[in-house]
Amino acid sequence: MLIRALMLAALLALPACSDRTNEAQELLIARLPQRLDVEFQNLQTFPGEVVCGEYKANDPLRGGSGFRRFIVHGEMAEDKPSELDWEIFCSRDSAAALFTALGIGPADDAGTQLPKIRDDLKLLQDALGLYLIDNFTLPSSEQGLEALATAATIPPQPLKFKPGGYLASPPKDPWGRPYRYERDGLSGGVAQEYRLFTLGADDAPGGTGENADVDSGQLKYLDLVAP
């Protein structure tokens, strides 16, 4: 009870801001290991209800620190944003920043495939998450995304494959090709990182526009520019 009262007092002591910047500060504070005596400066709002700014808090592992950047987008607070995150989210034209940085877009092109790619990658990402919960490991690169629809017969075989699978069939990219899936780590090992992506219309690494590579690590940018 005392901790909650102190947190509330800290929030009430924040400088007067818009509702969104207040909400962003609360989301950032909730993420921090040390939630008292958090200071903020240089708060700015950007299209898509993005809030960028700087915060200072006592770090129990490293002691005091200077001001550091943070970004809030949607309900997500990032207390250690990358330079790319800052470049794209903290921009008055995030779609243009994404195209400049990664060649993905233009998001306002009437024929853009970005919404489909975003939805497909989210669908596959969710299915992989459910597979991991049930089987304590992800499909190997060799098993591929088909392992989400049909139980793999090559090792590592799933321990508790869901009846009916996790997808009826993995979606294809806008050009009719399977999305690519690369699992990091040894088969059956503890590493659960993967890359899920399309190489675009030309099916070759690199490129811009419809030829740009798009992977699941960029979903947060697609949510912003291709709603």
HUJOHU-V297164 format. One record per residue. RES is the residue in three letters. OMEGA is omega in degrees with one decimal (* if undefined). NEAR is the number of other C-alpha atoms within 8 Angstrom. D_LAST is the distance of its C-alpha to the last C-alpha in Angstrom with 2 decimals. Layout:
RES;OMEGA;NEAR;D_LAST
RES;OMEGA;NEAR;D_LAST
This chain:
MET;180.0;4;40.06
LEU;-179.6;5;41.25
ILE;179.3;6;38.24
ARG;179.3;7;35.83
ALA;179.1;8;37.96
LEU;177.5;9;37.90
MET;179.6;10;34.09
LEU;178.8;8;33.84
ALA;178.8;8;36.37
ALA;-179.6;11;34.46
LEU;179.4;8;31.26
LEU;-178.9;6;33.34
ALA;-179.4;6;34.86
LEU;179.1;7;31.61
PRO;-178.8;4;31.62
ALA;-178.5;5;30.27
CYS;174.6;7;26.59
SER;178.7;6;23.67
ASP;-177.1;6;22.35
ARG;179.4;9;19.28
THR;174.7;12;21.59
ASN;179.2;10;23.97
GLU;180.0;8;21.43
ALA;178.0;11;20.44
GLN;178.9;8;24.16
GLU;179.0;9;24.72
LEU;179.3;12;22.05
LEU;180.0;13;23.64
ILE;-179.3;9;27.12
ALA;-178.4;7;26.43
ARG;-172.0;8;25.59
LEU;175.6;8;28.79
PRO;177.0;6;32.11
GLN;-169.4;8;33.99
ARG;180.0;10;32.51
LEU;176.0;8;35.30
ASP;176.2;7;36.04
VAL;179.3;11;32.56
GLU;-179.6;8;32.38
PHE;173.3;10;29.46
GLN;175.2;7;29.43
ASN;178.5;7;27.39
LEU;177.4;10;24.37
GLN;175.3;8;21.68
THR;-178.4;9;18.33
PHE;-179.5;12;15.50
PRO;-177.8;8;12.28
GLY;-179.2;6;9.60
GLU;175.1;9;12.77
VAL;174.2;13;14.00
VAL;176.8;15;17.78
CYS;179.2;15;20.03
GLY;-180.0;12;23.76
GLU;179.2;12;26.89
TYR;174.5;12;28.78
LYS;-179.9;11;32.27
ALA;174.0;14;33.60
ASN;179.6;11;36.63
ASP;-177.6;10;35.88
PRO;-179.8;7;38.35
LEU;-175.1;4;38.55
ARG;-179.2;7;38.90
GLY;-179.2;7;40.19
GLY;179.7;7;39.10
SER;174.4;9;36.58
GLY;179.0;6;35.36
PHE;178.3;9;32.00
ARG;-179.1;9;29.04
ARG;168.9;11;25.43
PHE;177.3;14;22.62
ILE;170.8;15;18.88
VAL;175.2;14;16.95
HIS;-172.9;11;13.17
GLY;176.9;6;12.07
GLU;-176.4;6;15.31
MET;175.0;7;16.17
ALA;179.0;12;19.10
GLU;-177.6;9;20.27
ASP;176.6;11;23.92
LYS;-177.6;7;24.50
PRO;175.7;11;21.55
SER;175.6;6;22.24
GLU;178.7;6;22.83
LEU;175.9;8;19.73
ASP;-177.7;9;17.64
TRP;-177.9;11;19.43
GLU;-174.7;9;19.03
ILE;-176.6;12;15.25
PHE;-174.6;13;14.29
CYS;-176.8;13;17.30
SER;175.1;11;16.66
ARG;177.5;6;16.29
ASP;-175.9;7;14.34
SER;179.6;12;12.42
ALA;178.4;11;11.33
ALA;179.2;8;15.08
ALA;177.9;11;16.14
LEU;179.9;13;14.31
PHE;179.2;13;15.94
THR;-174.5;8;19.20
ALA;-171.7;7;19.36
LEU;-179.5;8;18.31
GLY;-177.7;11;18.17
ILE;-179.0;14;14.63
GLY;-6.0;14;13.15
PRO;-175.2;10;13.47
ALA;-177.2;10;9.72
ASP;176.4;6;10.83
ASP;-177.5;7;13.33
ALA;-178.2;4;13.56
GLY;-176.3;4;14.60
THR;179.0;11;12.14
GLN;-174.7;8;12.07
LEU;178.6;10;9.37
PRO;178.5;10;7.11
LYS;179.6;9;10.62
ILE;179.0;11;11.78
ARG;-177.2;11;9.22
ASP;179.5;8;10.10
ASP;-178.9;11;13.69
LEU;176.9;13;14.12
LYS;178.8;10;13.02
LEU;179.9;8;15.45
LEU;179.6;9;18.11
GLN;178.8;9;17.76
ASP;179.7;8;18.25
ALA;177.0;11;21.17
LEU;178.0;11;22.72
GLY;178.2;8;22.61
LEU;177.3;9;24.47
TYR;-179.2;15;26.87
LEU;179.5;10;27.68
ILE;-176.5;8;28.44
ASP;-167.5;10;30.82
ASN;175.5;11;32.46
PHE;174.4;7;32.40
THR;177.8;11;31.38
LEU;172.0;11;28.75
PRO;175.8;12;29.64
SER;176.8;11;31.40
SER;-178.9;8;30.27
GLU;178.6;5;33.06
GLN;176.0;10;31.94
GLY;-176.5;10;28.39
LEU;176.0;9;25.52
GLU;178.2;9;27.96
ALA;175.6;10;29.41
LEU;-178.2;15;26.54
ALA;-177.9;13;27.83
THR;-178.3;8;31.56
ALA;-178.6;10;33.61
ALA;178.7;10;34.70
THR;176.0;5;38.43
ILE;-177.6;6;38.66
PRO;-5.0;6;38.73
PRO;-179.8;9;37.14
GLN;-177.7;8;37.13
PRO;-179.1;8;34.90
LEU;-175.6;6;36.85
LYS;-177.3;6;35.19
PHE;-178.3;10;33.02
LYS;176.7;8;31.17
PRO;-177.8;4;32.78
GLY;177.2;8;30.64
GLY;-177.8;11;28.65
TYR;172.6;11;25.16
LEU;174.5;9;23.60
ALA;177.0;7;25.38
SER;178.7;7;24.58
PRO;179.6;11;22.22
PRO;174.6;7;19.58
LYS;177.7;10;20.25
ASP;-175.5;12;18.12
PRO;-179.1;9;17.30
TRP;172.4;7;20.88
GLY;-180.0;6;22.58
ARG;176.8;7;23.47
PRO;171.1;8;23.23
TYR;-178.3;10;20.91
ARG;-176.7;8;23.23
TYR;178.3;11;24.24
GLU;-179.5;10;26.65
ARG;175.6;12;28.10
ASP;175.2;9;29.82
GLY;179.8;9;33.24
LEU;176.7;7;36.09
SER;-179.4;7;35.77
GLY;-179.4;8;36.29
GLY;-175.2;7;36.11
VAL;-178.4;7;34.39
ALA;-178.1;7;31.64
GLN;178.4;9;28.31
GLU;-178.6;7;26.12
TYR;172.5;8;24.54
ARG;-178.9;12;22.45
LEU;-169.4;11;20.06
PHE;168.7;12;18.96
THR;177.8;11;19.16
LEU;176.2;13;21.31
GLY;-173.8;12;19.53
ALA;-176.1;9;21.31
ASP;179.4;7;24.60
ASP;179.8;8;24.82
ALA;-179.7;8;26.27
PRO;178.9;7;25.49
GLY;178.6;8;24.02
GLY;179.4;10;22.88
THR;179.8;12;20.15
GLY;-178.5;10;17.66
GLU;178.3;12;17.74
ASN;-176.4;13;20.52
ALA;172.0;15;18.73
ASP;177.4;13;18.98
VAL;178.6;11;15.88
ASP;-173.4;11;16.66
SER;176.6;11;15.52
GLY;-179.9;6;16.49
GLN;-178.5;8;13.58
LEU;-178.7;11;10.90
LYS;177.4;7;10.59
TYR;179.7;10;9.94
LEU;176.4;12;7.29
ASP;-177.8;9;5.44
LEU;-170.6;9;6.29
VAL;-177.8;9;6.12
ALA;-176.5;8;3.83
PRO;*;6;0.00
